[in-house]
């Protein structure tokens, strides 16, 4: 019996190797993307150190935090699962998020994933925390409406909440336009593609730290597959390009972690280094 989700090995294999719910062409240049991320930090992720430093475990509820918007509170889960995960993975890093959001606000011109990740690494000197706050800031910017619950409690961080009108009217459109499009055809919601990428990155780092170089990424793949199936069953499927980016984000993280280095396909300040 698997301790992670309670499925035995045969169920894992069935879920992992079912035909894709939605299939589309690859969106990201995985090797080049990982090489550009490697250029932002002087060392590959130290997974044993990450596990110890952040006291990671199978029941730390990082996945719950990543999967459910801060304002989507479920009475039966909130007190014991959602709120502790929110405090642990979001609220305690609000000050770092404020600094990262200010870097984005002040930046002029194109922003690539490695440029953004470099901002986060410069604040944290830690790849796990850098990927976490990268996700948190982008999700706040792109999904701030989902940060308020049905009772009007606003869980968005103070750096956004206290200046909401200015962010919404002035800074969010500017930042969104500066982010490169991760969809191969140049379309799509940039907020979603970007925060999903860094969410899958931090989750894959966690699972690799807990379960190793083979099982860790496979757990991430399983979660992506389950999400695809769940969304389809609920009549709310994601765009196939976004699902493909989720899957490829795992591959980029594996390359970044275990095959550190390499030569990018193009300069890392250009879209061509990241997207096929």
CORURPE-V390900 format. One record per pair of residues at least 24 apart in sequence whose C-alpha atoms are under 10 Angstrom apart, sorted by the first residue. I is the first residue (numbers start at 1). GAP is how many residues later the second one is. D is the distance in Angstrom with one decimal. If there is no record, write none. Layout:
I/GAP/D ; I/GAP/D
This chain:
3/55/8.2 ; 4/53/9.9 ; 4/54/6.3 ; 4/55/8.6 ; 4/207/9.8 ; 4/215/8.7 ; 5/53/9.2 ; 5/214/9.5 ; 12/206/9.1 ; 12/207/8.9 ; 12/210/7.4 ; 13/205/10.0 ; 13/209/9.2 ; 14/208/10.0 ; 15/206/9.4 ; 15/207/6.7 ; 15/208/9.5 ; 15/210/7.0 ; 15/211/7.6 ; 15/214/9.6 ; 16/202/8.0 ; 16/203/9.2 ; 16/205/7.0 ; 16/206/5.8 ; 16/207/9.3 ; 16/208/9.4 ; 16/209/6.9 ; 16/210/9.0 ; 17/205/9.4 ; 17/208/9.3 ; 18/207/8.8 ; 19/206/10.0 ; 20/205/8.0 ; 20/208/8.7 ; 20/209/9.3 ; 20/220/10.0 ; 21/204/8.1 ; 21/207/6.7 ; 21/208/6.8 ; 21/211/8.0 ; 21/216/9.5 ; 21/219/8.9 ; 21/222/9.7 ; 22/206/8.1 ; 22/207/9.5 ; 22/210/9.4 ; 22/215/9.0 ; 22/216/9.1 ; 22/217/8.5 ; 22/218/5.7 ; 22/219/9.1 ; 22/221/8.0 ; 22/222/8.8 ; 23/217/6.4 ; 23/218/8.5 ; 23/220/8.7 ; 23/221/7.8 ; 24/215/9.6 ; 24/216/6.0 ; 24/217/6.5 ; 24/218/9.7 ; 24/219/8.9 ; 24/220/7.0 ; 25/159/8.6 ; 25/215/9.0 ; 25/216/7.9 ; 25/219/7.8 ; 25/251/9.7 ; 26/157/9.2 ; 26/158/7.9 ; 26/215/8.0 ; 26/218/6.4 ; 26/219/7.8 ; 26/221/9.4 ; 26/222/7.7 ; 26/249/9.0 ; 26/250/7.5 ; 27/155/7.0 ; 27/156/5.8 ; 27/157/4.9 ; 27/158/8.5 ; 27/159/9.9 ; 27/214/6.9 ; 27/215/8.8 ; 27/216/9.9 ; 27/217/6.8 ; 27/218/6.4 ; 27/221/7.9 ; 27/247/8.8 ; 27/248/6.0 ; 27/249/5.8 ; 28/154/7.1 ; 28/155/7.8 ; 28/156/7.3 ; 28/216/8.7 ; 28/217/7.0 ; 28/220/6.8 ; 28/221/8.4 ; 28/223/9.9 ; 28/224/8.8 ; 28/244/9.5 ; 28/245/9.0 ; 28/246/5.8 ; 28/247/4.4 ; 28/248/5.4 ; 29/155/9.8 ; 29/219/8.8 ; 29/223/8.6 ; 29/235/9.3 ; 29/236/8.3 ; 29/243/8.5 ; 29/244/7.1 ; 29/245/5.3 ; 29/246/5.2 ; 29/247/5.3 ; 30/218/6.9 ; 30/219/8.0 ; 30/220/9.4 ; 30/221/6.6 ; 30/222/5.1 ; 30/223/8.9 ; 30/224/9.6 ; 30/225/7.7 ; 30/226/9.4 ; 30/234/9.9 ; 30/243/9.4 ; 30/244/7.3 ; 30/245/8.4 ; 30/246/8.9 ; 31/220/8.6 ; 31/221/6.8 ; 31/222/9.9 ; 31/223/9.9 ; 31/224/6.7 ; 31/225/8.4 ; 31/228/9.1 ; 31/229/9.9 ; 31/230/9.3 ; 31/231/7.8 ; 31/232/8.5 ; 31/233/7.4 ; 31/234/8.4 ; 31/242/9.3 ; 31/243/8.7 ; 32/220/8.8 ; 32/223/9.5 ; 32/224/9.9 ; 32/229/9.5 ; 32/230/7.6 ; 32/231/6.8 ; 32/232/4.3 ; 32/233/5.5 ; 32/234/7.9 ; 32/235/9.6 ; 32/236/8.7 ; 32/240/9.1 ; 32/241/5.8 ; 32/242/6.3 ; 32/243/8.8 ; 32/244/9.8 ; 33/79/10.0 ; 33/80/8.3 ; 33/81/8.0 ; 33/216/9.5 ; 33/218/9.9 ; 33/219/6.6 ; 33/220/9.4 ; 33/222/9.0 ; 33/223/8.6 ; 33/230/9.8 ; 33/231/7.1 ; 33/232/8.5 ; 33/233/9.8 ; 33/235/8.3 ; 33/238/9.9 ; 33/239/9.5 ; 33/240/6.2 ; 33/241/4.8 ; 33/242/7.9 ; 34/80/8.9 ; 34/215/9.5 ; 34/217/8.7 ; 34/218/5.2 ; 34/219/6.9 ; 34/220/8.4 ; 34/221/5.8 ; 34/222/4.8 ; 34/223/8.6 ; 34/225/8.7 ; 34/226/7.8 ; 34/227/7.8 ; 34/228/8.3 ; 34/229/9.5 ; 34/230/8.2 ; 34/239/9.6 ; 34/240/8.6 ; 35/79/9.2 ; 35/217/8.9 ; 35/220/8.1 ; 35/221/6.9 ; 35/224/8.9 ; 35/225/7.1 ; 35/226/5.3 ; 35/227/5.3 ; 35/228/6.1 ; 35/229/5.6 ; 35/230/8.9 ; 35/233/8.8 ; 35/238/9.0 ; 35/239/9.6 ; 36/76/9.6 ; 36/77/8.4 ; 36/78/5.8 ; 36/79/8.8 ; 36/81/9.8 ; 36/82/9.9 ; 36/220/9.0 ; 36/225/8.3 ; 36/226/8.5 ; 36/227/8.1 ; 36/228/6.2 ; 36/229/9.3 ; 36/230/9.3 ; 36/231/8.4 ; 36/232/5.7 ; 36/233/9.0 ; 36/237/7.6 ; 36/238/8.2 ; 37/76/7.6 ; 37/77/5.0 ; 37/78/8.5 ; 37/79/9.6 ; 37/80/7.2 ; 37/81/7.9 ; 37/90/9.9 ; 37/215/9.0 ; 37/216/9.2 ; 37/218/9.8 ; 37/219/6.9 ; 37/223/9.3 ; 37/224/8.8 ; 37/227/9.7 ; 37/231/8.7 ; 38/76/8.4 ; 38/79/10.0 ; 38/80/9.7 ; 38/217/9.3 ; 38/218/6.2 ; 38/219/8.7 ; 38/221/9.5 ; 38/222/6.3 ; 38/223/5.7 ; 38/224/8.3 ; 38/225/9.9 ; 38/226/9.9 ; 39/75/7.9 ; 39/76/9.8 ; 39/79/8.5 ; 39/217/9.9 ; 39/221/9.4 ; 39/222/7.4 ; 39/223/9.3 ; 39/224/9.7 ; 39/225/9.6 ; 39/229/8.8 ; 40/74/6.6 ; 40/75/7.8 ; 40/76/9.5 ; 40/77/7.1 ; 40/78/5.0 ; 40/79/8.7 ; 40/80/9.6 ; 40/81/7.3 ; 40/82/8.7 ; 40/87/9.6 ; 41/76/9.3 ; 41/77/7.4 ; 41/80/7.1 ; 41/81/8.7 ; 41/84/7.9 ; 41/85/8.6 ; 41/86/8.0 ; 42/83/9.5 ; 43/83/9.6 ; 43/84/9.2 ; 43/214/9.4 ; 43/217/8.2 ; 43/218/9.5 ; 44/82/9.9 ; 44/83/8.3 ; 44/212/7.1 ; 44/213/5.7 ; 44/214/7.7 ; 44/215/8.7 ; 44/216/6.1 ; 44/217/8.7 ; 45/81/7.9 ; 45/82/6.1 ; 45/83/7.6 ; 45/160/8.2 ; 45/164/9.5 ; 45/208/9.8 ; 45/211/8.1 ; 45/212/5.7 ; 45/213/8.6 ; 45/215/9.1 ; 46/80/9.2 ; 46/81/8.6 ; 46/82/9.2 ; 46/159/9.6 ; 46/163/8.4 ; 46/211/8.4 ; 47/80/9.8 ; 47/81/9.0 ; 47/158/7.3 ; 47/159/8.1 ; 47/160/9.5 ; 47/161/7.1 ; 47/162/4.7 ; 47/163/8.2 ; 47/165/8.6 ; 47/166/9.6 ; 47/210/8.7 ; 48/160/9.4 ; 48/161/6.0 ; 48/162/8.3 ; 48/164/9.6 ; 49/160/8.5 ; 50/76/8.6 ; 50/77/8.7 ; 50/78/6.9 ; 50/79/9.0 ; 50/155/8.5 ; 50/156/7.9 ; 50/158/10.0 ; 50/159/6.8 ; 50/160/9.4 ; 51/77/9.7 ; 51/154/9.3 ; 51/155/7.3 ; 51/156/9.4 ; 51/157/9.3 ; 51/158/5.6 ; 51/159/6.8 ; 52/157/9.2 ; 54/34/9.7 ; 54/35/10.0 ; 54/74/9.1 ; 54/75/9.1 ; 54/152/9.5 ; 56/150/7.1 ; 56/151/9.0 ; 56/153/8.1 ; 56/154/7.2 ; 57/149/8.5 ; 57/150/8.8 ; 57/152/9.3 ; 57/153/6.8 ; 57/154/9.9 ; 58/148/9.3 ; 58/149/8.4 ; 58/152/7.7 ; 58/153/9.5 ; 60/24/9.0 ; 60/25/7.2 ; 60/28/9.0 ; 60/29/9.7 ; 61/24/5.8 ; 61/25/9.2 ; 61/27/9.4 ; 61/28/9.2 ; 62/24/8.8 ; 62/26/8.7 ; 62/27/7.1 ; 62/137/9.9 ; 62/140/9.2 ; 62/141/7.4 ; 62/144/8.6 ; 63/136/9.2 ; 63/137/9.7 ; 63/139/9.9 ; 63/140/7.1 ; 63/143/9.8 ; 63/157/9.9 ; 63/160/9.2 ; 65/24/7.3 ; 65/25/8.4 ; 65/134/9.9 ; 66/24/9.9 ; 66/66/9.5 ; 66/69/8.8 ; 66/70/8.9 ; 66/73/9.6 ; 66/129/9.9 ; 66/130/8.9 ; 66/133/6.5 ; 66/134/8.7 ; 66/136/9.5 ; 66/137/8.3 ; 67/129/9.8 ; 67/132/9.0 ; 67/160/9.3 ; 68/78/9.4 ; 69/70/8.8 ; 69/71/9.5 ; 69/74/8.3 ; 69/75/9.2 ; 69/76/9.6 ; 69/77/5.9 ; 69/78/6.4 ; 69/79/9.0 ; 69/80/9.4 ; 69/86/9.5 ; 70/69/10.0 ; 70/70/9.4 ; 70/73/9.8 ; 70/74/9.3 ; 70/75/9.9 ; 70/76/6.8 ; 70/77/5.1 ; 70/78/7.3 ; 70/79/7.8 ; 70/84/8.7 ; 70/85/6.1 ; 70/86/7.7 ; 71/73/9.2 ; 71/74/8.4 ; 71/75/5.4 ; 71/76/4.2 ; 71/77/4.4 ; 71/78/4.2 ; 71/79/7.7 ; 71/80/9.5 ; 71/81/9.0 ; 71/82/7.7 ; 71/83/7.1 ; 71/84/6.3 ; 71/85/8.4 ; 72/74/7.1 ; 72/75/7.5 ; 72/76/7.7 ; 72/77/5.9 ; 72/78/8.0 ; 72/83/9.9 ; 73/74/9.9 ; 73/75/9.3 ; 73/76/6.6 ; 73/77/8.3 ; 73/78/10.0 ; 74/75/9.8 ; 86/69/9.1 ; 89/40/9.3 ; 89/43/7.7 ; 89/44/8.7 ; 89/47/8.7 ; 90/42/8.5 ; 90/43/7.9 ; 90/45/9.9 ; 90/46/6.9 ; 90/47/9.5 ; 90/65/9.7 ; 90/66/9.6 ; 90/67/8.6 ; 91/45/9.8 ; 91/64/8.8 ; 91/65/9.1 ; 91/66/7.3 ; 91/67/9.8 ; 93/36/9.0 ; 93/39/9.2 ; 93/40/7.2 ; 93/43/9.0 ; 93/64/9.4 ; 94/39/8.6 ; 94/42/9.1 ; 94/43/9.0 ; 94/62/9.5 ; 94/63/6.1 ; 94/64/7.7 ; 94/65/7.9 ; 95/62/9.0 ; 95/63/9.1 ; 95/64/8.3 ; 96/24/8.4 ; 96/27/7.1 ; 96/28/8.1 ; 96/33/9.7 ; 96/34/9.4 ; 96/37/7.3 ; 96/38/9.9 ; 96/41/9.4 ; 97/26/9.5 ; 97/33/9.9 ; 97/35/9.7 ; 97/36/6.0 ; 97/37/8.0 ; 97/38/9.7 ; 97/39/7.4 ; 97/40/5.9 ; 97/41/9.5 ; 97/43/9.8 ; 97/60/8.3 ; 97/61/9.8 ; 97/62/8.0 ; 97/63/9.8 ; 98/35/9.8 ; 98/39/8.2 ; 98/59/8.2 ; 98/60/8.2 ; 98/61/5.5 ; 98/62/8.2 ; 99/24/8.0 ; 99/38/9.9 ; 99/60/9.0 ; 100/30/9.8 ; 100/33/8.0 ; 100/34/7.9 ; 100/37/7.4 ; 100/38/9.9 ; 101/32/9.8 ; 101/33/9.3 ; 101/36/6.5 ; 101/37/8.6 ; 101/39/9.8 ; 101/40/8.9 ; 101/58/8.1 ; 101/59/8.8 ; 101/74/9.8 ; 102/57/9.0 ; 104/33/9.7 ; 104/67/9.1 ; 104/68/9.7 ; 104/70/9.6 ; 104/71/6.8 ; 104/74/9.3 ; 104/75/9.9 ; 105/62/9.1 ; 105/65/9.7 ; 105/66/6.4 ; 105/67/8.4 ; 105/69/8.2 ; 105/70/6.8 ; 106/65/9.3 ; 106/69/9.4 ; 107/67/9.7 ; 107/68/8.3 ; 107/71/8.8 ; 108/66/9.1 ; 108/67/8.9 ; 108/70/7.9 ; 109/65/9.3 ; 109/66/9.0 ; 109/68/8.9 ; 109/69/5.9 ; 109/70/8.8 ; 110/65/9.0 ; 110/66/9.9 ; 110/67/8.1 ; 110/68/4.6 ; 110/69/6.1 ; 110/70/6.8 ; 110/159/7.7 ; 110/160/8.1 ; 110/161/8.9 ; 111/64/8.4 ; 111/65/9.4 ; 111/66/9.0 ; 111/67/5.4 ; 111/68/4.8 ; 111/69/6.2 ; 111/70/9.9 ; 111/158/7.4 ; 111/159/8.6 ; 111/160/9.0 ; 112/66/8.5 ; 112/67/6.3 ; 112/68/5.8 ; 112/69/9.0 ; 112/70/9.5 ; 112/82/9.9 ; 112/156/7.3 ; 112/157/6.1 ; 112/158/6.9 ; 112/159/6.8 ; 112/160/10.0 ; 112/161/9.0 ; 112/162/8.1 ; 113/66/8.1 ; 113/67/8.0 ; 113/69/9.4 ; 113/81/7.9 ; 113/84/9.4 ; 113/85/9.2 ; 113/155/8.7 ; 113/156/8.9 ; 113/157/9.9 ; 113/158/9.2 ; 113/160/9.9 ; 113/161/8.1 ; 114/154/6.9 ; 114/155/7.9 ; 114/159/9.8 ; 114/160/9.2 ; 115/153/7.9 ; 115/154/7.1 ; 116/63/9.2 ; 117/81/9.1 ; 127/74/9.7 ; 127/75/8.5 ; 127/78/8.8 ; 127/130/9.8 ; 128/73/8.5 ; 128/74/6.0 ; 128/75/9.0 ; 128/76/9.8 ; 128/77/6.8 ; 128/78/7.9 ; 129/73/8.0 ; 130/68/9.2 ; 130/72/8.6 ; 131/64/9.6 ; 131/66/9.3 ; 131/67/5.6 ; 131/68/7.3 ; 131/69/9.1 ; 131/70/6.6 ; 131/71/5.4 ; 131/72/9.2 ; 131/74/9.1 ; 132/63/9.7 ; 132/66/7.0 ; 132/67/6.9 ; 132/68/9.6 ; 132/69/8.3 ; 132/70/5.7 ; 132/71/8.7 ; 133/62/10.0 ; 133/65/8.8 ; 133/66/9.4 ; 133/69/9.4 ; 134/60/9.0 ; 134/61/7.4 ; 134/63/9.6 ; 134/64/6.4 ; 134/65/8.3 ; 134/67/10.0 ; 134/68/9.3 ; 135/56/9.9 ; 135/59/7.8 ; 135/60/4.8 ; 135/61/7.3 ; 135/62/7.9 ; 135/63/5.0 ; 135/64/5.4 ; 135/65/9.0 ; 135/66/9.0 ; 135/67/8.3 ; 136/59/7.5 ; 136/62/8.8 ; 136/63/8.3 ; 137/58/8.2 ; 138/37/10.0 ; 138/38/9.7 ; 138/52/9.7 ; 138/53/6.5 ; 138/54/8.4 ; 138/55/9.9 ; 138/56/7.2 ; 138/57/5.4 ; 138/58/9.1 ; 138/60/9.0 ; 138/61/9.9 ; 139/52/7.1 ; 139/53/7.7 ; 139/55/8.6 ; 139/56/5.6 ; 139/57/8.4 ; 139/59/9.8 ; 139/60/9.3 ; 140/51/9.4 ; 140/55/9.2 ; 141/26/8.3 ; 141/27/8.4 ; 141/30/9.5 ; 141/31/6.7 ; 141/32/9.8 ; 141/34/9.2 ; 141/35/9.0 ; 141/50/7.6 ; 141/54/9.5 ; 142/26/9.8 ; 142/30/8.1 ; 142/34/8.6 ; 142/47/9.0 ; 142/48/8.5 ; 142/49/5.1 ; 142/50/7.1 ; 142/52/9.5 ; 142/53/8.3 ; 143/48/8.1 ; 143/49/8.5 ; 143/52/9.8 ; 144/24/9.3 ; 179/92/9.5 ; 180/89/9.9 ; 180/90/8.4 ; 180/91/6.2 ; 180/92/9.8 ; 180/94/9.2 ; 180/95/9.3 ; 181/90/7.8 ; 181/93/9.6 ; 181/94/8.3 ; 182/59/9.0 ; 182/60/8.8 ; 182/63/7.8 ; 182/89/8.3 ; 182/92/7.6 ; 182/93/6.2 ; 182/94/9.1 ; 183/58/6.3 ; 183/59/7.6 ; 183/61/9.3 ; 183/62/7.9 ; 183/92/7.3 ; 183/93/8.9 ; 184/57/8.0 ; 184/61/9.9 ; 184/90/9.7 ; 184/91/6.0 ; 184/92/6.1 ; 185/56/9.4 ; 185/90/9.3 ; 185/91/9.2 ; 186/85/10.0 ; 186/89/9.3 ; 187/54/9.5 ; 188/51/8.6 ; 188/53/8.2 ; 188/54/8.2 ; 189/50/9.9 ; 189/53/8.9 ; 190/52/9.8 ; 192/50/7.8 ; 193/48/8.8 ; 193/49/6.1 ; 193/50/9.0 ; 193/51/9.8 ; 193/52/6.9 ; 193/53/8.0 ; 193/56/9.9 ; 194/48/9.6 ; 194/51/9.1 ; 194/52/9.7 ; 194/55/10.0 ; 195/51/9.9 ; 196/46/8.3 ; 196/47/9.3 ; 196/49/8.0 ; 196/50/6.4 ; 196/53/8.4 ; 197/45/9.3 ; 197/48/6.8 ; 197/49/6.0 ; 197/50/8.9 ; 197/51/8.5 ; 197/52/5.4 ; 197/53/8.4 ; 197/55/9.4 ; 197/56/9.6 ; 198/48/9.3 ; 198/51/7.7 ; 198/52/9.7 ; 198/55/9.4 ; 199/47/8.8 ; 199/50/8.9 ; 199/51/9.9 ; 200/24/8.9 ; 200/45/9.4 ; 200/46/6.5 ; 200/47/8.3 ; 200/48/9.2 ; 200/49/6.1 ; 200/50/6.3 ; 200/51/9.9 ; 200/52/9.8 ; 200/53/8.4 ; 201/45/9.1 ; 201/47/9.9 ; 201/48/6.2 ; 201/49/6.3 ; 201/50/9.2 ; 201/51/8.0 ; 201/52/5.7 ; 201/53/8.9 ; 201/55/9.8 ; 202/47/9.9 ; 202/48/9.5 ; 202/51/8.6 ; 203/47/8.8 ; 203/50/9.7 ; 204/45/8.8 ; 204/46/6.3 ; 204/47/9.3 ; 204/48/10.0 ; 204/49/6.9 ; 204/50/8.0 ; 204/53/9.9 ; 205/45/9.1 ; 205/48/7.3 ; 205/49/8.4 ; 205/52/8.2 ; 208/45/9.8 ; 208/46/8.8 ; 208/49/9.3 ; 213/41/7.9 ; 213/44/9.0 ; 213/45/7.9 ; 214/40/9.5 ; 216/34/9.9 ; 216/38/9.5 ; 217/33/6.5 ; 217/34/8.1 ; 217/36/8.7 ; 217/37/7.3 ; 218/32/9.0 ; 220/26/9.5 ; 220/27/8.4 ; 220/29/9.8 ; 220/30/7.0 ; 221/25/8.8 ; 221/26/6.6 ; 221/27/9.6 ; 221/28/10.0 ; 221/29/7.4 ; 221/30/9.5 ; 222/25/9.8 ; 223/24/9.8 ; 224/26/9.6
